[in-house]
């Protein structure tokens, strides 16, 4: 029997990196109120965690809505592929048009198809017109990382109903981190990790010259990296821990060696960046690229078998949803042969560096949070992945600050 629960609160048993290491420098900009992607006004998130009683299923779904009325208004968006051993459906359409026309779902590799179908089922259930047709021109956006080390992919536990529930229940609350949602069964730098968030507030101006704050929020599904490349605040924590282990254990038994080698190959990371700053699609592609800086700080190299795919979107412009009506009764009339301009805003490229820095720094912190909030998990075939020892990391880093 599969136990399903929707996580709505942070895991009280763990601690985020900012609380664990107060002296850690995490960039020049302050976080938002929740230090989460949901600090961006209008952005909503839901996480559904799916685990079985026999511990062989450890997976889930993370749903991100760019706005509550996402089915009426699209967002500008951009995608960057650091390394492409992974999947992000809908990316071709975003590259073609610069538009995000769908909720964003993050899940396991084996659940992409069911997630894709779930978005369509939601639309057909709640957005059919009087003619019995679904007029939304939608290209579902689903991203994945592989959780097959801790979860039995052959059971296919995620269903279209989970997707429908995720879209309906998405909220602006702080996102539950660690072993939650699509990140439930993920491993990062060989520690139990999964879902992590962070945000930054960047002061700027509106088009009239009035001072205004813009928010950059990040959500990661982290499932990559070897142990020795793990860095925290520039400190090579992974290598230091390895040196300490080698000094304490000059001779390991064969079983321990086998267990260490069994931990799988380098995996992947999906990074979603949201902002309310007015950015055009090409600027959002540039913003998405800056996630690479944050990933590199923690120790990600974009290895050959890693799917490092980043998506950035802006809620600043509300682009009316393109409609398709076979009956000829769409709610708005558009002549495809007669250009019809609409007004949108963009940020001056000479003033964009703060947003770039914010995206990089929030990415770095979101990965830390995904690791620090992870809890030790025993899963498929009895495999166990430990949580990071926060006390040890704190001692190593604070000694070198």
C-alpha positions in Angstrom: 0.0 0.0 0.0 1.4 3.4 -1.0 1.2 6.2 1.6 0.6 9.6 0.1 1.0 12.8 2.0 1.2 16.4 0.9 3.9 18.2 2.8 2.9 21.8 3.8 5.4 22.5 6.6 9.2 22.6 6.7 10.9 19.5 8.3 11.3 20.5 12.0 13.9 17.8 12.6 16.5 19.5 10.3 17.9 23.0 9.9 18.4 25.2 6.9 22.0 26.4 6.1 21.4 30.0 7.1 20.3 28.9 10.6 22.9 26.2 10.9 25.9 28.5 10.0 24.9 32.1 10.8 28.3 33.5 9.8 28.2 32.0 6.3 28.3 34.7 3.6 25.7 34.0 0.9 25.9 37.0 -1.4 25.2 40.7 -1.3 21.4 40.6 -1.3 19.0 39.7 1.5 16.5 36.9 1.2 12.8 37.4 1.1 10.4 36.8 4.0 10.2 33.0 3.5 13.6 32.6 1.7 11.7 30.6 -0.9 10.6 30.7 -4.5 7.1 31.6 -3.2 8.5 35.0 -2.1 8.0 36.0 -5.7 4.5 37.5 -5.7 1.9 35.2 -7.3 4.1 32.1 -7.5 2.5 29.0 -6.0 4.0 25.6 -5.1 2.7 22.2 -3.9 4.8 19.1 -3.0 3.3 15.6 -2.9 5.5 12.9 -1.3 4.8 9.2 -2.1 6.3 6.5 0.0 5.4 2.9 0.5 5.2 0.9 3.7 7.9 -1.5 2.5 10.2 1.5 1.8 10.7 0.5 -1.8 8.8 3.6 -3.2 10.3 7.0 -2.4 9.2 9.5 -5.0 6.8 12.4 -5.5 5.8 15.5 -7.4 6.6 19.2 -7.1 4.1 21.6 -8.8 5.0 25.2 -9.5 2.4 27.6 -10.8 3.8 30.9 -12.2 0.5 32.6 -11.2 -3.0 31.5 -10.0 -4.6 32.3 -13.4 -1.8 30.6 -15.4 -4.5 29.3 -17.8 -5.4 32.9 -18.8 -2.0 34.6 -18.9 1.4 33.2 -20.0 4.8 34.2 -18.7 8.0 35.0 -20.6 10.5 32.3 -20.0 13.9 31.1 -20.9 15.8 27.7 -20.7 19.5 27.0 -20.3 21.0 23.5 -20.7 24.3 23.1 -18.9 24.4 19.4 -19.6 21.6 17.6 -21.4 21.4 14.1 -19.9 17.8 14.7 -18.7 14.4 15.9 -19.7 12.4 19.1 -19.7 9.3 18.8 -21.8 8.0 22.0 -23.4 11.5 23.4 -23.7 11.4 23.5 -27.5 8.2 25.7 -27.4 9.8 28.0 -24.8 12.8 28.4 -27.1 10.5 29.0 -30.0 8.2 31.6 -28.5 9.7 32.6 -25.2 6.4 31.7 -23.5 5.6 29.4 -20.5 2.1 28.1 -21.1 1.9 25.4 -18.4 2.4 24.6 -14.8 5.9 23.4 -14.1 6.2 19.8 -12.7 9.3 18.3 -11.2 9.3 14.5 -10.6 11.2 11.2 -11.2 12.4 10.0 -14.6 9.8 7.3 -14.8 6.9 9.7 -14.0 7.3 12.2 -16.8 4.6 10.6 -19.0 2.0 10.4 -16.2 2.8 14.0 -15.2 2.5 15.2 -18.8 -0.9 13.5 -19.1 -2.0 14.8 -15.7 -1.7 18.4 -16.9 -3.9 17.6 -19.9 -6.4 15.8 -17.7 -6.6 18.8 -15.4 -7.2 21.1 -18.4 -9.9 18.9 -19.9 -11.6 18.5 -16.5 -11.7 22.2 -15.6 -11.3 24.2 -18.8 -13.6 22.6 -21.4 -15.8 25.1 -23.2 -19.5 24.7 -23.9 -18.7 22.8 -27.1 -16.9 20.1 -25.1 -13.5 21.2 -26.3 -10.4 22.3 -24.4 -9.4 25.6 -26.0 -6.1 26.2 -24.2 -3.0 25.9 -26.4 -0.8 24.1 -23.9 2.6 22.4 -24.1 3.1 20.7 -20.7 6.3 21.5 -18.9 7.7 18.5 -16.9 11.3 18.1 -15.6 12.9 15.0 -14.0 15.8 13.7 -12.1 16.4 10.0 -11.5 15.5 8.5 -8.1 15.9 4.8 -9.0 18.6 4.2 -6.4 16.1 4.6 -3.6 12.8 4.1 -5.3 11.5 1.1 -7.4 10.7 2.7 -10.8 8.8 -0.4 -11.9 5.8 0.4 -9.6 4.9 3.7 -11.4 3.2 5.1 -8.3 2.5 8.7 -9.5 -0.8 9.2 -11.3 -2.6 11.9 -13.2 -4.7 12.5 -10.1 -1.6 13.5 -8.2 -1.0 16.2 -10.8 -4.5 17.4 -10.6 -4.3 17.6 -6.8 -0.9 19.4 -7.0 -2.3 22.1 -9.3 -5.4 22.6 -7.2 -3.5 22.7 -3.9 -0.5 24.9 -4.9 -0.1 27.8 -2.4 2.2 30.6 -1.5 3.4 29.0 1.8 7.1 28.2 2.4 8.0 25.1 0.4 8.8 21.9 2.5 12.4 21.0 1.7 14.6 17.9 1.8 13.0 14.6 1.1 9.8 16.1 -0.3 7.9 16.2 -3.6 9.8 15.3 -6.7 13.0 15.4 -4.6 11.8 12.6 -2.2 14.3 10.0 -3.4 17.1 12.2 -4.6 20.8 12.2 -3.5 23.2 15.2 -3.7 26.9 14.8 -3.2 26.1 11.4 -1.8 24.0 12.9 1.0 20.2 12.5 1.2 18.8 15.7 -0.3 16.1 16.6 -2.8 14.1 19.8 -2.7 15.5 23.2 -1.7 14.6 26.8 -2.0 16.0 30.3 -1.5 15.3 33.9 -2.6 16.8 37.3 -2.9 15.4 40.8 -3.0 17.0 43.3 -5.4 16.2 47.0 -5.1 15.6 48.8 -8.4 13.3 51.2 -10.2 10.0 51.0 -12.1 9.5 52.5 -15.5 8.6 55.9 -13.9 11.8 56.0 -11.8 10.2 55.1 -8.5 12.1 52.8 -6.2 10.8 49.2 -6.1 12.0 45.9 -4.9 12.2 42.9 -7.2 12.4 39.3 -6.0 14.4 36.4 -7.4 13.3 33.0 -6.1 14.8 29.6 -6.8 13.7 26.0 -6.3 16.1 23.1 -7.0 15.6 19.4 -7.3 19.2 18.3 -6.5 20.4 14.8 -7.4 24.0 15.2 -8.5 27.6 15.2 -7.4 30.4 13.2 -5.8 31.3 13.5 -2.2 34.7 15.0 -2.5 33.5 18.0 -4.7 31.1 19.2 -2.0 31.8 22.8 -1.0 30.1 25.0 1.6 30.9 28.7 1.4 34.1 28.0 -0.5 35.3 25.4 2.0 36.1 22.0 0.5 33.9 20.2 3.1 33.7 16.9 1.1 37.4 16.6 0.7 38.1 17.4 4.3 35.6 14.8 5.5 37.2 12.3 3.2 40.7 13.0 4.6 39.4 12.6 8.1 37.8 9.3 7.3 40.9 8.0 5.6 43.0 9.0 8.7 40.5 7.3 11.1 40.1 4.2 8.9 43.4 3.1 7.5 42.0 -0.2 6.6 38.4 -0.8 5.5 36.7 -4.1 5.2 35.4 -5.3 1.8 31.8 -4.9 2.7 32.2 -1.2 3.4 34.2 -0.7 0.2 31.4 -2.5 -1.7 28.7 -0.3 -0.1 30.5 2.9 -1.0 31.0 1.9 -4.6 27.3 0.9 -4.9 26.2 4.5 -4.6 25.2 5.3 -8.1 26.8 7.5 -10.8 26.5 11.3 -10.8 22.9 12.4 -11.3 21.1 15.6 -12.3 19.7 18.9 -11.0 16.7 20.9 -12.2 16.7 24.5 -11.2 13.7 26.8 -11.6 14.1 30.5 -11.2 11.2 32.9 -10.8 11.2 36.7 -10.7 8.8 39.6 -10.8 11.4 41.7 -12.6 10.4 42.6 -16.1 12.6 40.5 -18.3 12.3 39.4 -22.0 12.8 35.8 -22.9 16.4 36.3 -24.0 17.1 38.0 -20.7 15.6 35.1 -18.9 17.8 32.7 -20.8 20.7 34.8 -19.5 19.3 34.6 -15.9 18.9 30.9 -16.2 22.6 30.6 -17.1 23.6 32.2 -13.8 22.3 29.2 -11.9 25.5 27.5 -13.2 27.5 29.9 -11.0 25.6 28.8 -7.9 25.9 25.2 -8.8 29.6 25.4 -9.3 30.1 27.0 -5.9 28.6 23.9 -4.3 30.6 21.6 -6.4 28.6 20.7 -9.6 30.7 20.1 -12.7 27.9 19.2 -15.2 29.3 15.7 -15.7 28.5 13.7 -18.8 25.7 11.7 -17.2 24.2 14.7 -15.4 21.0 16.4 -16.5 21.6 20.1 -15.5 18.7 22.0 -16.9 17.6 25.4 -15.8 14.3 27.3 -16.4 13.7 31.0 -15.6 10.4 32.8 -15.9 9.1 36.3 -15.1 5.6 37.2 -13.9 6.0 40.9 -14.7 4.2 40.7 -18.1 0.8 39.0 -18.5 0.6 37.6 -22.0 -3.0 36.6 -23.0 -3.2 32.8 -23.5 -3.3 31.7 -27.1 -6.6 29.9 -27.7 -7.6 27.3 -30.3 -11.2 26.8 -31.1 -12.4 24.3 -33.7 -15.8 25.8 -33.6 -14.5 29.3 -34.4 -15.8 30.7 -31.1 -12.6 31.7 -29.3 -13.0 34.3 -26.5 -10.8 36.8 -28.4 -10.4 37.4 -32.1 -6.9 37.2 -33.6 -6.1 37.3 -37.3 -2.8 35.3 -37.8 -2.1 37.3 -41.0 -2.4 40.7 -39.4 0.3 41.6 -36.8 -1.2 42.9 -33.5 1.4 44.3 -31.2 1.1 44.3 -27.4 3.0 46.4 -24.8 5.5 44.6 -22.5 8.3 45.9 -20.3 12.0 44.9 -20.2 14.9 45.7 -17.9 17.8 47.7 -19.1 20.6 45.3 -19.7 23.0 47.8 -18.1 21.1 47.4 -14.8 20.7 43.6 -14.8 23.8 42.5 -12.8 22.0 42.5 -9.5 19.4 40.0 -10.8 22.2 37.8 -12.1 24.0 37.8 -8.8 20.7 37.1 -7.0 20.0 34.1 -9.2 23.4 32.6 -8.6 23.4 33.2 -4.8 19.9 31.9 -4.3 20.8 28.8 -6.4 23.8 28.1 -4.1 21.7 28.5 -1.0 18.8 26.4 -2.3 21.2 23.5 -3.0 22.5 23.8 0.6 19.0 23.8 1.9 18.1 20.7 -0.1 21.0 18.9 1.6 20.7 20.3 5.1 17.0 19.5 5.2 17.4 16.0 4.0 17.0 13.0 6.3 18.6 9.6 6.3 16.6 7.3 4.1 16.5 3.5 3.6 14.8 2.6 0.3 14.8 0.2 -2.6 16.7 -3.0 -2.0 17.6 -1.8 1.5 19.9 0.9 0.3 20.6 3.6 2.8 21.7 7.2 2.1 22.7 9.2 5.1 21.7 12.8 5.9 24.6 15.2 6.1 26.0 15.7 9.6 25.1 19.3 10.1 27.2 19.6 13.3 30.3 18.4 11.5 29.8 20.6 8.5 29.2 23.6 10.8 32.5 22.9 12.7 34.5 22.5 9.5 33.1 25.7 7.9 33.1 28.0 10.9 36.7 27.1 11.6 37.7 28.5 8.3 35.4 31.5 8.0 
